[in-house]
Amino acid sequence: MPKAASFWCACAVSLLVLMSPVQAKPFTDAEVYTAYWPPYVNAPDAELGTASRIVQMVYNQMELSPVWQELDYYFSYQQVVKSGINANFPYFWTAARAKEVLYSDPLMKVENGVFYSTQSQQIAPDLTNLSQLKVGRVAGYSYGEKLAFLLDDATVFSSEVMALTALVNGEIDLLPISVEVARHLIQEYYPHRIHEFKVLPRYRSNDGIHLIAPKTPEGEAFIAKFNAALALLKEKGMIEQVLSTPKLGGGSGYVRLVLTEGFPVVTGFELTEAGEKRFYMIPQGSRAIVLGWDDVVLKPHKTEKIFDGMMNYSKVRIVNGPHAGRELHVRNMHLEVD
């Protein structure tokens, strides 16, 4: 095409673009700050967590589109106090913080508890005197008024994973933490030691989580609109739908190792660096995470392959019992989805 024709063609395209009606967005973008706190706030590239989904629905009801921003809870709280950011969630209500920021009505309630390791020799499940024990906490976190007495002299960690690691290593004795958050993080980072973590039964509480905003006239107006939208969605039953929706996939994410007819013992092997098989006897009822299903389980076949389906091996990581943490190849017939 000649240069002149190419020039006029480009001009024509540009003119058409300029003349085309601009498609208006249905909602106005509005930043909201949060951070990873599964299953209530999931990673940015994952499906929205429960609390994030509720906030999104409330924003949409307000004709706003949430623009998610991730920032550590300690720093984002400080920015709300300084009016540097307009909205941040989720937070537990405390009297001290209510003097510094504005709280929305509760988005939902979550269970908080005090975790300990069964490897500790100092702790019994019915423990009542906690004064001599070392407590950990995460910077910027508060777990409601009921557990506040534990936090004043606690060792501070920059993340929940670091605090859980300290609990595993015996650097602290107790860790106040939201129960479901702890379970998700333990499953992600310490699945082979999941059996070591327990919750003190006397120190559990159900606490609301909230969105917070600056203590300014603009913040007051925003919280009023937020609460009105949240109340309307609750009235319509939409919030309850989010809270009652079963998690996709169900189950615990584990398999249980079981006996089968003709095989009264569960066995598995690991491969040495030399490629040799080293076999172990695995107590019945042990739990595991499947690292790799055998192809006979995953792929379709022209015949039933009953023998292969039973006798072939899948690779698992044992999460409790004497072989916790060990990666073993176990026959498919011993794996029962938990």
Disulfide bonds with the S-S distance in Angstrom:
none
